[in-house]
Amino acid sequence: MNSTAAVADVESKTVTFAGTTYAIQDLGEDTFTVLVKGVPVGRIVYTFGAANGVPEGDAASEDTLYAIAEAWFGATIE
């Protein structure tokens, strides 16, 4: 697991983690696509009270997407 914390910017719909800025695009209720430079790298989902990351390909690991999901849903779900 990476020691740097992911930081969500809800206004710009981004999460910065380990020097990379990920764009967050809404897919549906509590489901989002995560993109790097316009290319999808995975999805984040909030279900049953837990944030989850699902990679698409090998551009981002499950651990990275989990950190992004935790930051994003921590900033958007009260």
Helices and strands as residue ranges (DSSP letters): E 7-9, E 14-17, E 20-28, E 31-36, E 39-47, E 50-55, H 62-76
